[in-house]
Amino acid sequence: MGRYYFGTISGKFWFAVQDSDDASRFKIENNYPGPTRCFEYAECCCFVDDFIYNYCKKCNSSYEEHFNKLEEEDKKQYPLNTALIYKNNYIKYYFYDYELLYVTHKLKMIKKKLTIDFNKLGFKITRDSKGCIDYDVENFEYIDSIKDNNQIKLLARWCLGKQIELSIKEKGYCEIYCEI
């Protein structure tokens, strides 16, 4: 059980420590409207990238084809020719290449506040099976020995920020879907 995030980076939010909107701490505050609420297409569950089409073009060749795949109960929820979408339990963050300096600055500020021994932590960047940027902490006993909840919260945020930073460096952007 827990909440996950995926996109150009992937991972799991730290249980009872990290909020689903923790990535917002790395956004430039002056021009950030907030995360985007995500939508999915009914039946196929593909994420809606834009609202140009009222059906999923990845899975269907027409609106009628998509509509006909719906269960009878679901068809009653969607009057004919309305968008076959619904809100899901994700929010989306997008970081642009120009935000890299700000993300790096925030990481330095967090690291200054942390009093932990990073050598004991065993933090390393890894890749998941799809090649997305993930991370691993080898010494959970060390984390368990940290009694200050604020330090644990900052450490979780720093780990997420390192993933965001690396994604921007490697790809020029970072796109994250966070379970809420």
Secondary structure, DSSP 8 states (H G I E B T S, - for coil): ---EEEESB-EE--TTT--TTGGGGGS-GGG----EEEEEETTT--B---SS-SS-TTT-SSHHHHHHHS-HHHHHHS-TTS--EEEEEEEEEEEEGGGHHHHHHHHHHHHHH--S-HHHHTEEEEE-TTS-EEEEES-HHHHHH---HHHHHHHHHHHHHHHHHHHHHHHSEEEEEEE-
